[in-house]
Amino acid sequence: MSLTRDDVVKVARLARIGLDEAELAELAPQIAGILEHVGHIAELDLSAVPPTSHPLDIENRFGDDIPRPSWPRAALLALAPDPAPDGFRVPPIGA
């Protein structure tokens, strides 16, 4: 696939990335190389490869979820900078 300077400018503008002339000159061949590599991958016969959502097995590294009593309400309200009798006071939106 042929990649022009205008293509790089258009993609940068869509991504809201400001690029100067030196960066455009450097990025154009790099992006063209990436697109060429992706093109080679597209030529492979992957019909026997099952679809995957992740290349590696995902293991849960957390401990068991064991229910326990919640913290005392008074102890949590004592940690707030400006507690209210029934909860936390927060500034209004837009203030």
C-alpha positions, 0 to 999 in steps of 0.5 A: 500500500502506498502511503503519502504525506497527506495520508499521514497528515489526515490520520494525525489530524483525526487523532488530534496529533500535531506533527511538524515537517520533520516528524511527518518525514520520519513517520511516513516510512514507519507507518508504511512499513507497519502497513506492509507488515500487516499486509503480509499477515493478511496473506497467511492462511489462518483458517485452522487458527481459532479466534482468540481474545488474548494471546496468553492464558489469563489467570486470576491473581486475586484471592478468593472473594470472602464476604466479611462485615462492612466497616462501621459507619461512624469510623468511615464518617470520621475520616471525611473532611466534612461529614454529614449525619447521614453521609459525606458532604461534597461540593456541588457540580460546577463549583 
